[in-house]
Amino acid sequence: MEFRPDHCPCEEPKCAGSAGFQYQRRGHYTRACDGRRVQRFQCKACKRTFST
Ligand SMILES: [Zn+2]
């Protein structure tokens, strides 16, 4: 299953790029709470990172 967000998860403040949302992959990281490898993404508009 592929993770494909259709909008930026950034809400506060509202992301300027939310209309034409674009993001890029930023590698993986291992989540501390359960040790699972998850994909990390970065919003091209606000540069904030998020994950699955
Ligand atoms: Zn954003």
N, CA, C, O and the ligand as a Tripos MOL2 file, in Angstrom:
@<TRIPOS>MOLECULE
protein
  209   207    53     0     0
PROTEIN
NO_CHARGES

@<TRIPOS>ATOM
      1 N           0.8480   -1.1970    0.0000 N.3       1 MET1
      2 CA          0.0000    0.0000    0.0000 C.3       1 MET1
      3 C           0.8820    1.2450    0.0000 C.2       1 MET1
      4 O           1.8000    1.3610    0.8120 O.2       1 MET1
      5 N           0.6090    2.1470   -0.8870 N.am      2 GLU2
      6 CA          1.4200    3.3600   -1.0060 C.3       2 GLU2
      7 C           0.7660    4.5260   -0.2930 C.2       2 GLU2
      8 O          -0.4460    4.7280   -0.3690 O.2       2 GLU2
      9 N           1.5860    5.2780    0.3920 N.am      3 PHE3
     10 CA          1.0960    6.4540    1.1100 C.3       3 PHE3
     11 C           1.0950    7.6440    0.1620 C.2       3 PHE3
     12 O           2.1580    8.0860   -0.2730 O.2       3 PHE3
     13 N          -0.0700    8.1630   -0.1610 N.am      4 ARG4
     14 CA         -0.1520    9.2840   -1.0960 C.3       4 ARG4
     15 C          -1.0860   10.3690   -0.5610 C.2       4 ARG4
     16 O          -2.2720   10.3890   -0.8890 O.2       4 ARG4
     17 N          -0.5590   11.2550    0.2480 N.am      5 PRO5
     18 CA         -1.3760   12.3430    0.7860 C.3       5 PRO5
     19 C          -1.8150   13.2940   -0.3210 C.2       5 PRO5
     20 O          -1.0500   13.5480   -1.2510 O.2       5 PRO5
     21 N          -3.0140   13.8150   -0.2390 N.am      6 ASP6
     22 CA         -3.4940   14.7350   -1.2710 C.3       6 ASP6
     23 C          -3.4480   16.1850   -0.8080 C.2       6 ASP6
     24 O          -3.8670   17.0840   -1.5360 O.2       6 ASP6
     25 N          -2.9480   16.4110    0.3840 N.am      7 HIS7
     26 CA         -2.7780   17.7780    0.8660 C.3       7 HIS7
     27 C          -1.6910   17.7880    1.9210 C.2       7 HIS7
     28 O          -1.3370   16.7590    2.4950 O.2       7 HIS7
     29 N          -1.1720   18.9850    2.1600 N.am      8 CYS8
     30 CA         -0.1370   19.1010    3.1790 C.3       8 CYS8
     31 C          -0.7430   18.8990    4.5650 C.2       8 CYS8
     32 O          -1.8050   19.4510    4.8530 O.2       8 CYS8
     33 N          -0.0950   18.1250    5.4240 N.am      9 PRO9
     34 CA         -0.6040   17.8990    6.7740 C.3       9 PRO9
     35 C          -0.4210   19.1040    7.6910 C.2       9 PRO9
     36 O          -0.9540   19.1390    8.8000 O.2       9 PRO9
     37 N           0.3340   20.0850    7.2210 N.am     10 CYS10
     38 CA          0.5860   21.2710    8.0340 C.3      10 CYS10
     39 C          -0.6790   22.1260    8.1110 C.2      10 CYS10
     40 O          -1.2150   22.5380    7.0830 O.2      10 CYS10
     41 N          -1.1420   22.3850    9.2950 N.am     11 GLU11
     42 CA         -2.3620   23.1720    9.4760 C.3      11 GLU11
     43 C          -2.0850   24.4990   10.1660 C.2      11 GLU11
     44 O          -2.7610   25.4920    9.8930 O.2      11 GLU11
     45 N          -1.1140   24.5280   11.0440 N.am     12 GLU12
     46 CA         -0.8260   25.7370   11.8180 C.3      12 GLU12
     47 C           0.6140   26.1550   11.6260 C.2      12 GLU12
     48 O           1.4980   25.4960   12.1750 O.2      12 GLU12
     49 N           0.9090   27.2100   10.8800 N.am     13 PRO13
     50 CA         -0.0420   27.9790   10.0760 C.3      13 PRO13
     51 C          -0.3830   27.2460    8.7960 C.2      13 PRO13
     52 O           0.3090   26.3060    8.4030 O.2      13 PRO13
     53 N          -1.4290   27.6670    8.1620 N.am     14 LYS14
     54 CA         -1.8710   27.0140    6.9400 C.3      14 LYS14
     55 C          -0.7750   27.0320    5.8900 C.2      14 LYS14
     56 O          -0.1530   28.0640    5.6380 O.2      14 LYS14
     57 N          -0.5470   25.8750    5.2810 N.am     15 CYS15
     58 CA          0.5210   25.7840    4.2920 C.3      15 CYS15
     59 C           0.1350   26.5010    3.0090 C.2      15 CYS15
     60 O          -0.9760   26.3330    2.5060 O.2      15 CYS15
     61 N           1.0620   27.3090    2.4760 N.am     16 ALA16
     62 CA          0.7940   28.0770    1.2610 C.3      16 ALA16
     63 C           0.6610   27.1810    0.0410 C.2      16 ALA16
     64 O           0.0410   27.5660   -0.9500 O.2      16 ALA16
     65 N           1.2330   26.0020    0.1060 N.am     17 GLY17
     66 CA          1.2260   25.1100   -1.0480 C.3      17 GLY17
     67 C           0.0930   24.1010   -1.0310 C.2      17 GLY17
     68 O           0.1010   23.1510   -1.8130 O.2      17 GLY17
     69 N          -0.8700   24.2890   -0.1590 N.am     18 SER18
     70 CA         -1.9020   23.2770    0.0010 C.3      18 SER18
     71 C          -2.7910   23.1260   -1.2320 C.2      18 SER18
     72 O          -3.3850   22.0690   -1.4450 O.2      18 SER18
     73 N          -2.8820   24.1830   -2.0450 N.am     19 ALA19
     74 CA         -3.7170   24.0980   -3.2510 C.3      19 ALA19
     75 C          -3.0660   23.1630   -4.2700 C.2      19 ALA19
     76 O          -3.6950   22.2230   -4.7560 O.2      19 ALA19
     77 N          -1.8010   23.4340   -4.5850 N.am     20 GLY20
     78 CA         -1.0740   22.5520   -5.4940 C.3      20 GLY20
     79 C          -0.0200   21.7960   -4.7190 C.2      20 GLY20
     80 O           1.1790   22.0320   -4.8650 O.2      20 GLY20
     81 N          -0.4870   20.8950   -3.9060 N.am     21 PHE21
     82 CA          0.3960   20.2170   -2.9690 C.3      21 PHE21
     83 C           1.4580   19.3710   -3.6720 C.2      21 PHE21
     84 O           1.1500   18.5250   -4.5110 O.2      21 PHE21
     85 N           2.7080   19.6210   -3.3080 N.am     22 GLN22
     86 CA          3.8050   18.7910   -3.8000 C.3      22 GLN22
     87 C           4.6940   18.4000   -2.6370 C.2      22 GLN22
     88 O           4.9080   19.1830   -1.7110 O.2      22 GLN22
     89 N           5.2060   17.1890   -2.6940 N.am     23 TYR23
     90 CA          6.1050   16.7440   -1.6390 C.3      23 TYR23
     91 C           7.1710   15.8490   -2.2580 C.2      23 TYR23
     92 O           7.0380   15.3810   -3.3890 O.2      23 TYR23
     93 N           8.2090   15.6280   -1.5060 N.am     24 GLN24
     94 CA          9.2630   14.7400   -1.9690 C.3      24 GLN24
     95 C           9.6330   13.7620   -0.8690 C.2      24 GLN24
     96 O           9.4510   14.0360    0.3180 O.2      24 GLN24
     97 N          10.1480   12.6400   -1.2770 N.am     25 ARG25
     98 CA         10.5760   11.6470   -0.2980 C.3      25 ARG25
     99 C          11.8970   12.0920    0.3440 C.2      25 ARG25
    100 O          12.7760   12.6510   -0.3120 O.2      25 ARG25
    101 N          11.9980   11.8280    1.6280 N.am     26 ARG26
    102 CA         13.1990   12.2290    2.3660 C.3      26 ARG26
    103 C          13.7700   11.0300    3.1090 C.2      26 ARG26
    104 O          14.2300   11.1410    4.2460 O.2      26 ARG26
    105 N          13.7300    9.9070    2.4560 N.am     27 GLY27
    106 CA         14.3150    8.7260    3.0690 C.3      27 GLY27
    107 C          13.3930    8.0630    4.0850 C.2      27 GLY27
    108 O          12.1800    8.2740    4.1020 O.2      27 GLY27
    109 N          14.0150    7.2610    4.9220 N.am     28 HIS28
    110 CA         13.2640    6.5260    5.9200 C.3      28 HIS28
    111 C          13.8230    6.8260    7.2990 C.2      28 HIS28
    112 O          14.9450    7.3100    7.4520 O.2      28 HIS28
    113 N          13.0250    6.5320    8.2720 N.am     29 TYR29
    114 CA         13.5850    6.5380    9.6190 C.3      29 TYR29
    115 C          12.8780    5.4670   10.4370 C.2      29 TYR29
    116 O          11.7720    5.0350   10.1120 O.2      29 TYR29
    117 N          13.5410    5.0560   11.4970 N.am     30 THR30
    118 CA         12.9670    4.0230   12.3390 C.3      30 THR30
    119 C          12.2400    4.6670   13.5080 C.2      30 THR30
    120 O          12.8320    5.3700   14.3270 O.2      30 THR30
    121 N          10.9590    4.4100   13.5600 N.am     31 ARG31
    122 CA         10.1310    5.0170   14.5880 C.3      31 ARG31
    123 C          10.4790    4.4270   15.9470 C.2      31 ARG31
    124 O          10.5620    3.2100   16.1110 O.2      31 ARG31
    125 N          10.6760    5.2880   16.8910 N.am     32 ALA32
    126 CA         11.1670    4.8370   18.1940 C.3      32 ALA32
    127 C          10.1420    3.9930   18.9490 C.2      32 ALA32
    128 O          10.5060    3.0480   19.6490 O.2      32 ALA32
    129 N           8.8750    4.3310   18.8070 N.am     33 CYS33
    130 CA          7.8700    3.6920   19.6590 C.3      33 CYS33
    131 C           7.6710    2.2110   19.3630 C.2      33 CYS33
    132 O           7.4440    1.4130   20.2720 O.2      33 CYS33
    133 N           7.7610    1.8380   18.0460 N.am     34 ASP34
    134 CA          7.5320    0.4260   17.7370 C.3      34 ASP34
    135 C           8.6270   -0.1870   16.8570 C.2      34 ASP34
    136 O           8.5470   -1.3560   16.4780 O.2      34 ASP34
    137 N           9.6560    0.6180   16.5340 N.am     35 GLY35
    138 CA         10.7850    0.0910   15.7810 C.3      35 GLY35
    139 C          10.5240   -0.1460   14.3050 C.2      35 GLY35
    140 O          11.3510   -0.7550   13.6270 O.2      35 GLY35
    141 N           9.3850    0.3230   13.7870 N.am     36 ARG36
    142 CA          9.0710    0.1240   12.3750 C.3      36 ARG36
    143 C           9.7430    1.1790   11.5130 C.2      36 ARG36
    144 O           9.9090    2.3260   11.9290 O.2      36 ARG36
    145 N          10.1380    0.7690   10.2790 N.am     37 ARG37
    146 CA         10.6940    1.7160    9.3320 C.3      37 ARG37
    147 C           9.5600    2.3930    8.5890 C.2      37 ARG37
    148 O           8.7080    1.7290    7.9990 O.2      37 ARG37
    149 N           9.5540    3.7060    8.6200 N.am     38 VAL38
    150 CA          8.4880    4.4410    7.9490 C.3      38 VAL38
    151 C           9.0910    5.4530    6.9830 C.2      38 VAL38
    152 O          10.1920    5.9590    7.2030 O.2      38 VAL38
    153 N           8.3560    5.7420    5.9100 N.am     39 GLN39
    154 CA          8.7920    6.7130    4.9130 C.3      39 GLN39
    155 C           8.6290    8.1220    5.4620 C.2      39 GLN39
    156 O           7.6340    8.4490    6.1090 O.2      39 GLN39
    157 N           9.6330    8.9480    5.1860 N.am     40 ARG40
    158 CA          9.5310   10.3420    5.5990 C.3      40 ARG40
    159 C           9.3710   11.2010    4.3450 C.2      40 ARG40
    160 O          10.0260   10.9570    3.3310 O.2      40 ARG40
    161 N           8.5120   12.1930    4.4190 N.am     41 PHE41
    162 CA          8.2680   13.0940    3.2980 C.3      41 PHE41
    163 C           8.5210   14.5290    3.7140 C.2      41 PHE41
    164 O           8.5130   14.8580    4.9000 O.2      41 PHE41
    165 N           8.7480   15.3830    2.7190 N.am     42 GLN42
    166 CA          8.8800   16.8080    3.0060 C.3      42 GLN42
    167 C           7.9870   17.5890    2.0650 C.2      42 GLN42
    168 O           8.0140   17.3630    0.8550 O.2      42 GLN42
    169 N           7.2020   18.4950    2.5970 N.am     43 CYS43
    170 CA          6.3700   19.3830    1.7930 C.3      43 CYS43
    171 C           7.2720   20.3940    1.0840 C.2      43 CYS43
    172 O           8.1110   21.0350    1.7180 O.2      43 CYS43
    173 N           7.0960   20.5340   -0.2350 N.am     44 LYS44
    174 CA          7.9520   21.4460   -0.9820 C.3      44 LYS44
    175 C           7.6350   22.9010   -0.7050 C.2      44 LYS44
    176 O           8.4720   23.7710   -0.9440 O.2      44 LYS44
    177 N           6.4620   23.1770   -0.2130 N.am     45 ALA45
    178 CA          6.0620   24.5560    0.0330 C.3      45 ALA45
    179 C           6.5730   25.0700    1.3750 C.2      45 ALA45
    180 O           7.1700   26.1440    1.4380 O.2      45 ALA45
    181 N           6.3480   24.3230    2.4350 N.am     46 CYS46
    182 CA          6.7040   24.8230    3.7740 C.3      46 CYS46
    183 C           7.9310   24.1270    4.3440 C.2      46 CYS46
    184 O           8.4090   24.5000    5.4160 O.2      46 CYS46
    185 N           8.4490   23.1170    3.6400 N.am     47 LYS47
    186 CA          9.6840   22.4280    4.0240 C.3      47 LYS47
    187 C           9.5630   21.6060    5.2800 C.2      47 LYS47
    188 O          10.5600   21.0910    5.7850 O.2      47 LYS47
    189 N           8.3740   21.4770    5.7870 N.am     48 ARG48
    190 CA          8.2240   20.6540    6.9770 C.3      48 ARG48
    191 C           8.1330   19.1820    6.5810 C.2      48 ARG48
    192 O           7.6230   18.8380    5.5150 O.2      48 ARG48
    193 N           8.6280   18.3450    7.4450 N.am     49 THR49
    194 CA          8.6150   16.9170    7.1530 C.3      49 THR49
    195 C           7.4760   16.2350    7.8880 C.2      49 THR49
    196 O           7.0250   16.6860    8.9410 O.2      49 THR49
    197 N           7.0290   15.1470    7.3070 N.am     50 PHE50
    198 CA          5.9830   14.3540    7.9400 C.3      50 PHE50
    199 C           6.1860   12.9140    7.5150 C.2      50 PHE50
    200 O           7.0390   12.6140    6.6810 O.2      50 PHE50
    201 N           5.4160   12.0490    8.0800 N.am     51 SER51
    202 CA          5.5880   10.6390    7.7780 C.3      51 SER51
    203 C           4.2550    9.9270    7.7900 C.2      51 SER51
    204 O           3.2170   10.5070    8.1070 O.2      51 SER51
    205 N           4.3080    8.6720    7.4420 N.am     52 THR52
    206 CA          3.0650    7.8770    7.3440 C.3      52 THR52
    207 C           2.3900    7.7080    8.6880 C.2      52 THR52
    208 O           1.3410    7.0700    8.7760 O.2      52 THR52
    209 ZN          3.2610   22.2690    3.7820 Zn       53 ZN53
@<TRIPOS>BOND
     1     1     2 1
     2     2     3 1
     3     3     4 2
     4     3     5 am
     5     5     6 1
     6     6     7 1
     7     7     8 2
     8     7     9 am
     9     9    10 1
    10    10    11 1
    11    11    12 2
    12    11    13 am
    13    13    14 1
    14    14    15 1
    15    15    16 2
    16    15    17 am
    17    17    18 1
    18    18    19 1
    19    19    20 2
    20    19    21 am
    21    21    22 1
    22    22    23 1
    23    23    24 2
    24    23    25 am
    25    25    26 1
    26    26    27 1
    27    27    28 2
    28    27    29 am
    29    29    30 1
    30    30    31 1
    31    31    32 2
    32    31    33 am
    33    33    34 1
    34    34    35 1
    35    35    36 2
    36    35    37 am
    37    37    38 1
    38    38    39 1
    39    39    40 2
    40    39    41 am
    41    41    42 1
    42    42    43 1
    43    43    44 2
    44    43    45 am
    45    45    46 1
    46    46    47 1
    47    47    48 2
    48    47    49 am
    49    49    50 1
    50    50    51 1
    51    51    52 2
    52    51    53 am
    53    53    54 1
    54    54    55 1
    55    55    56 2
    56    55    57 am
    57    57    58 1
    58    58    59 1
    59    59    60 2
    60    59    61 am
    61    61    62 1
    62    62    63 1
    63    63    64 2
    64    63    65 am
    65    65    66 1
    66    66    67 1
    67    67    68 2
    68    67    69 am
    69    69    70 1
    70    70    71 1
    71    71    72 2
    72    71    73 am
    73    73    74 1
    74    74    75 1
    75    75    76 2
    76    75    77 am
    77    77    78 1
    78    78    79 1
    79    79    80 2
    80    79    81 am
    81    81    82 1
    82    82    83 1
    83    83    84 2
    84    83    85 am
    85    85    86 1
    86    86    87 1
    87    87    88 2
    88    87    89 am
    89    89    90 1
    90    90    91 1
    91    91    92 2
    92    91    93 am
    93    93    94 1
    94    94    95 1
    95    95    96 2
    96    95    97 am
    97    97    98 1
    98    98    99 1
    99    99   100 2
   100    99   101 am
   101   101   102 1
   102   102   103 1
   103   103   104 2
   104   103   105 am
   105   105   106 1
   106   106   107 1
   107   107   108 2
   108   107   109 am
   109   109   110 1
   110   110   111 1
   111   111   112 2
   112   111   113 am
   113   113   114 1
   114   114   115 1
   115   115   116 2
   116   115   117 am
   117   117   118 1
   118   118   119 1
   119   119   120 2
   120   119   121 am
   121   121   122 1
   122   122   123 1
   123   123   124 2
   124   123   125 am
   125   125   126 1
   126   126   127 1
   127   127   128 2
   128   127   129 am
   129   129   130 1
   130   130   131 1
   131   131   132 2
   132   131   133 am
   133   133   134 1
   134   134   135 1
   135   135   136 2
   136   135   137 am
   137   137   138 1
   138   138   139 1
   139   139   140 2
   140   139   141 am
   141   141   142 1
   142   142   143 1
   143   143   144 2
   144   143   145 am
   145   145   146 1
   146   146   147 1
   147   147   148 2
   148   147   149 am
   149   149   150 1
   150   150   151 1
   151   151   152 2
   152   151   153 am
   153   153   154 1
   154   154   155 1
   155   155   156 2
   156   155   157 am
   157   157   158 1
   158   158   159 1
   159   159   160 2
   160   159   161 am
   161   161   162 1
   162   162   163 1
   163   163   164 2
   164   163   165 am
   165   165   166 1
   166   166   167 1
   167   167   168 2
   168   167   169 am
   169   169   170 1
   170   170   171 1
   171   171   172 2
   172   171   173 am
   173   173   174 1
   174   174   175 1
   175   175   176 2
   176   175   177 am
   177   177   178 1
   178   178   179 1
   179   179   180 2
   180   179   181 am
   181   181   182 1
   182   182   183 1
   183   183   184 2
   184   183   185 am
   185   185   186 1
   186   186   187 1
   187   187   188 2
   188   187   189 am
   189   189   190 1
   190   190   191 1
   191   191   192 2
   192   191   193 am
   193   193   194 1
   194   194   195 1
   195   195   196 2
   196   195   197 am
   197   197   198 1
   198   198   199 1
   199   199   200 2
   200   199   201 am
   201   201   202 1
   202   202   203 1
   203   203   204 2
   204   203   205 am
   205   205   206 1
   206   206   207 1
   207   207   208 2
@<TRIPOS>SUBSTRUCTURE
     1 MET1         2 RESIDUE 1 A MET
     2 GLU2         6 RESIDUE 1 A GLU
     3 PHE3        10 RESIDUE 1 A PHE
     4 ARG4        14 RESIDUE 1 A ARG
     5 PRO5        18 RESIDUE 1 A PRO
     6 ASP6        22 RESIDUE 1 A ASP
     7 HIS7        26 RESIDUE 1 A HIS
     8 CYS8        30 RESIDUE 1 A CYS
     9 PRO9        34 RESIDUE 1 A PRO
    10 CYS10       38 RESIDUE 1 A CYS
    11 GLU11       42 RESIDUE 1 A GLU
    12 GLU12       46 RESIDUE 1 A GLU
    13 PRO13       50 RESIDUE 1 A PRO
    14 LYS14       54 RESIDUE 1 A LYS
    15 CYS15       58 RESIDUE 1 A CYS
    16 ALA16       62 RESIDUE 1 A ALA
    17 GLY17       66 RESIDUE 1 A GLY
    18 SER18       70 RESIDUE 1 A SER
    19 ALA19       74 RESIDUE 1 A ALA
    20 GLY20       78 RESIDUE 1 A GLY
    21 PHE21       82 RESIDUE 1 A PHE
    22 GLN22       86 RESIDUE 1 A GLN
    23 TYR23       90 RESIDUE 1 A TYR
    24 GLN24       94 RESIDUE 1 A GLN
    25 ARG25       98 RESIDUE 1 A ARG
    26 ARG26      102 RESIDUE 1 A ARG
    27 GLY27      106 RESIDUE 1 A GLY
    28 HIS28      110 RESIDUE 1 A HIS
    29 TYR29      114 RESIDUE 1 A TYR
    30 THR30      118 RESIDUE 1 A THR
    31 ARG31      122 RESIDUE 1 A ARG
    32 ALA32      126 RESIDUE 1 A ALA
    33 CYS33      130 RESIDUE 1 A CYS
    34 ASP34      134 RESIDUE 1 A ASP
    35 GLY35      138 RESIDUE 1 A GLY
    36 ARG36      142 RESIDUE 1 A ARG
    37 ARG37      146 RESIDUE 1 A ARG
    38 VAL38      150 RESIDUE 1 A VAL
    39 GLN39      154 RESIDUE 1 A GLN
    40 ARG40      158 RESIDUE 1 A ARG
    41 PHE41      162 RESIDUE 1 A PHE
    42 GLN42      166 RESIDUE 1 A GLN
    43 CYS43      170 RESIDUE 1 A CYS
    44 LYS44      174 RESIDUE 1 A LYS
    45 ALA45      178 RESIDUE 1 A ALA
    46 CYS46      182 RESIDUE 1 A CYS
    47 LYS47      186 RESIDUE 1 A LYS
    48 ARG48      190 RESIDUE 1 A ARG
    49 THR49      194 RESIDUE 1 A THR
    50 PHE50      198 RESIDUE 1 A PHE
    51 SER51      202 RESIDUE 1 A SER
    52 THR52      206 RESIDUE 1 A THR
    53 ZN53       209 GROUP 0 **** ****
